[in-house]
Structures are given as structure tokens and as C-alpha cells.
Amino acid sequence: MAERKSYLLRLPPELMDTLHRWSKDELRSLNAQIEYLLRDAVRQRKKGLVEPTDPPQEDGPG
């Protein structure tokens, strides 16, 4: 099996709950569901189905 890298991902609780319910509906683990969604988004972007967007800006101090 190919080597996998770990990455800490911080998500808002509501998004985490939604993803967890979605993963249960599709009989996947939460990790597998997130990986599936990311792979699908990358595939669609490569095909030109999704317009690239600027990453969300985090609010800074002040």
C-alpha cells in the first residue's frame, strides 16, 4: 500500500457533524469521506468543471 501522510485538520463543529452524518449515509469512515470529497474536487478542477477560487481570507487582528 502506498505511504500516506497525516495532516491535522481543524473544522468547525457543525461542519464536522455534517461530514460525519454524510459519511455514515455512504458507509464510509469520516476520514475516507473527506479523502473522497477532496479527490473528487481535484478531479473536477483538473477537468475544468470547477473554477479556481481564491482561498478564504482569515480575519486578522483589528
N, C-alpha and C positions, 0 to 999 in steps of 0.2 A: 504494500500500500504506500502511496506517495506520502512524503512528510507533510505534516500540517503545522501551521503556525498558530499560536494562540494570540488573541488580541482582546484586551479588556474593552468592553463596550458599555457605556453608560446611557441608559434610556429612561425617559420619564415613565413613572409607574403606569399611567393609562396606556401608553404605547406597549409596554411590556405585557400588560394584561391582554390587550387586543391580539398581539402576536401569539401569546400563549394559547388563547382560545382558537385562533386560526390554525395553529399547528396541530391542536387536538382534532379539529374538524378534518384535517388532511392526513391524520395518522402519522405525523412526523414529530420528532423531538423539536423543541424550541430552537436549538442550535441548527438542526437540519433545515427548518423552515426559513430561518434568517439567511442561511447559505443559499438556499433555493432562490429566495427573493433577490439576493444580490447577484447571483449568476444570471437570472432572468433579466435584470436591469442592465447588466453589462452586455448581454447578448442583444437586447433591443437597441441599445445605444450603438453597438457596432453595426447593426443593420440600418441605422439611420432612422429608426422608428421613434426615438426619443430625442428631443432637442437637448443639447448640453445646457446646463444651467449653472449659474454661479453658486458656489457653496453658500449656505446660510451664514449670515454675519452674526457673530455673537456680540451682545451688548457689552460694551466696556464700561469702566467706571465713569460716572459723571454725567 
